[in-house]
Amino acid sequence: MMILYSAMIVVGIAAIAWGLPAAHRLRSPFDILAALVALAGLIAALLGALLVLVPGFFLE
């Protein structure tokens, strides 16, 4: 499971790295999607970091 959580961190950082510049570069309806991808990347990276540092956080 640690590999999955580490992958969440990597994918989250990649989504942030793509989403932030794309949110400023793309035209109007697509910039919102890029901003949502950046937000989802932030959530995934933080959740992955939490699960790597505190194993079993969501278990009892």
Secondary structure, 3 states (H helix, E strand, C coil): CHHHHHHHHHHHHHHHHHHHHHHHHCCHHHHHHHHHHHHHHHHHHHHHHHHHHCCCCCCC
